[in-house]
Amino acid sequence: MSFKGLVKYMGKRLKEPAFLVISIIFVAFCLFSSVWWIVNFRASYLAMSALFILFIPAICIAEYLIGMRMGVGLILLVLSVAAGGILGSPFNFYTLFPHFDTLLHGISGVIFAALGYMLAERLFGRINTRTRFVGAIVMALSFSLAIAVVWEIHEYNCTLLLGMETMDDTLVDYIKSFVLSGTRSEPTILEGITHTVIYYGEGKSFVIEGGYLDIGIIDTVSDMIICTVGAVVFSILAIIARRLPVLNKLLIPSVTRYESDEESVLADEAAVSMQTAE
């Protein structure tokens, strides 16, 4: 892989009308955000908005190095999540739209499943048999779930070690706990919780109105469930895309380079032989 080859590939990619239009819109959004935070004197959000412009060359670099090509639909999803990162905390979309974070996690599930599907083809050869297709779907689901777990571990470490608040808290009015009962055979159940009083420090207290505060567990598990739903949605779309070329071109990443054409051919022949034996 040469630098000249990379530059040539990026130039070729930007000559594609759809990719160019999407790139211009995304860069314009990032620049608008940057100007907004210059005016409002928020250096951290300014840096974030400016750095996110690098998503465009990052997509091209990843495609070139891995030897794959993402369709327009998948690129839109990737840049939507990137834009969501800017809109979420800086522009307070997480508060204005309660399900905004859920939407981003669902889209992320689709994206990572698509990359897992591509990874299966990149590692094991062209997906041209039913067995390979099933294997690619399993890889897509597994890869998406693995990334979801890694992300939640990252959020947990940021909260625990760095003092950041990355795990959303949830008010609940119901608790079932073995700790409160002192036995593992029968939990204590508290229902209809209206408020919680917390005593801390030197005689200080804080009243949480509306129930008991769950500190991140519900958010963590919900995010992983939503990511799983996104991965399942991709799997269903991948099945449909096998008979619908337009959807396949939009959503399914295509491998543009194999490690060895000879190895790929041999693998294909072996797969066909196995299918025949079955």
N, C-alpha and C positions, 0 to 999 in steps of 0.2 A: 504494500500500500504506500503510495507516494503522496507528498503534499500537493504536487501538481495535479495528480489524479483526483484528489479530494476537491480542490478548487474547481476543476473541470466539472466534477459531478454536481457541486453546488450551483454552478452557473447553469448547467443543464436543467436542474430541478426548478430553478427560479424562472426559467423560460416557459414552464408549464403554466398556462393561464389560471387554472384553479388554485394551484399551490401559490402562485404569485399574489392573487387577490386575497387569499386567506392570510398570507404573510403580511401584506400591507395593512390589512385591518387590525391584525394583532399588534404589530409594531406601533401603529397609530394609537391604539388603546394604551399601550405601555407609555408612550411619550406623553399622552394627555394626562395620565396618572402622575407621571414624573413632574410635569409642570404644576399640576394641582398641589402636590406635596411640597414643591418649592415655595409656592405662594403661601401655603399653610405651615411652613417651617417644621416639617416632620422628616428629618434626615433618614431615619430607618426605613420608612415607607418609600421615600424617594429612591433609596438604594435598591430596595426590593423591586420596584416598578421598572427601574432602568435595567437591572440585571436580568429580568425575565425576558427581555428582548433576545437574549442568547438562546432561548428555546428554539428559535428558527434554525440557526446554524447547528445547534445540538442535534436536532432531528436529522439534518443532512449528514452530519458526522457519524451518528449512530447507524444510519442506513448504509453508509459507505463502508464502515468498518465491519459491521456484522454481515453485510451482503444481503440486505433485504430492502423492501420498498413498501412503505405504508400508503394505503389508499386515502383519498380525500376525506372520506367519512371518519376514518380513524384519526387523521391529523386534526380534524375539527374537534374531536373528543379530547385529544391531548391538550390542545390549546385552550379549550373550554375549561379544563381543570386548572391550567396555569392561570387563566384569567380569573377563575374562581378564587385562587389563592390571594390575588390582589383585592378582589371585591370583598372577600370574607371578613378579615379583621380590619384592614385599612379603611374600607368604606362601610363597615359595620353590617354587611349583608347577613352575617350569622345571627344577628339580633333582629334585623328587619324581617328576615325570612327564616322562620324557625327550622324549616326542613332543607335549607340551603346546603348545610354540611352533609346531610343524608344524600342529597342529589349528587354531590361531588364524589362521595364514597362509592355510590352505585356506578357512576361513570368510570371511576378508577378500576372497579372490578371488571368492567368490560374491556378496558384498555390492557390491563395486565393479563387477562385471559387471552386476548388476541396476541400479545407478545409471547405467551407461553405456547400457543398454537404454532406460531412462527418458529419458535425455538425448537419444537419437536421436529419440524421439517428441516431446519438448519442442521440439526445434529444427526438425524436418522434417515434423511433422504426424502424424496418427493412423496407426497401423500396421494398415492394413486391406487390404493387398495382400501377395502373396508376396514381391515385390521389396523392399518396405519392411521386411518381417519379416527377410529375409536381411541387409539393410543394418543393421538394429537389432542383430542377432546379431554382426555384424562390429564394430559400434560397442561392444558390450558387451565382447567379447574385447579389443579394442584399448584401451579405457578401463581395464580391469582390469590389463592388462599395463603400461600407462603408469604407473599408480599404484604398482605393484610396483617398477618401476625407480626412480621418484622416492623411494620409501621407502628402498630400499637405498642410494641416493646420500646420503640424509639420515643413515643409520646410518654410512656411510663417513666423512662429514664430522664427525659427532660423535666418532668414534674418532680421526680424524686431527687435527682442529683443536681439539677440546674436551677431549681426553684421557679420554673416556668409553670404556667397554668395551661396545659395542653389537653387535659382531659375534662370535658364538660361535666359539671355536676347536675344532678337531677333531684327534684323534690318528689318524695314518695310519701304516701299516707298509710303504708303497710310494711311491716317488718316480720320476718320469720327467722328466728335465730336459735341455734343450739347453744351459743355462748351465753345468752341470757338465761337459759334454762339450767345450765350446768350439767347437762346430760346429752348424749348423742342419740338417745332413744325417742325423745319427744321435745320438739322445739317450742320455744315461747313465741306466741303469735300476738302481735300488736296491730290492731286495725283502727282505722278512723283517726289517725294522728293529725292533730290540727296545728300544732306548733312544737318546736324543740327549743329548750333553753340550754345553752352551753355556758358553763362556768370555766373561766380560764384566767391565767395570770394571777395577779394579786387582788382577788375579790371582784374581778371584772366578770361581766356576763353578756351574752348576746342571744337574742331571741330570733329564731328562724320561723317566720310565719308560713303557714301552708302545709307543714308536714316535717318530715325528716330528710336531711340532705345526704343523698348518696354521692360519694366523692369519686365518680369516674367509672365505676364498674359497669353501670348500665350503658354509658356512652361507649365504652370499649367494646363490649359484646355486641351492641347494636351496630357499630361500625363494621365489625367483622361479618355480621349477618348480611348487612346491606352489600358489602363487597362480594359475598358469596352469591347473592341474588344477581348482581351484575355479571358475574362469571357464568352463571346458569343462563342468563339472557343471551350472552355471547354464544354459548354452546348451541342454543336453539337456533340463533341466527346463522351459525356456521352450518348447521344441518340444512337449513333452507337455502343457504348460499350455494350449496353443491348443485342445486337445480336452477339457481337464479344468478347468472353471470354478473349482472349489474351489482347486486348486493355483494357478491364475492369480491369484485373489484374495489368497492367502496370501503369494505370493512376488514377483509382478511389480508394481512400482510403477505406479500409474496417474496420468496427467496430468490435473489438474483444471482447468487454465486454459491456453489457447493465446494466443499473442501477438495473433492476429486470427482470429476465426471465419471471416471472409471469405477471408483468405489460406489458411486450412486447407482450406476447401471447394474453392478453386481448385486447391490442391495435390493434393487427393484426385482431382479430375476429371482433372488432368493425368496422375496416376499410372494411373488407369483407362484413359485413352487410350493410354498407353504399353504397358500390358498387352495391350490389344486389338491394337495394332500388332505386338507380339511374336508 
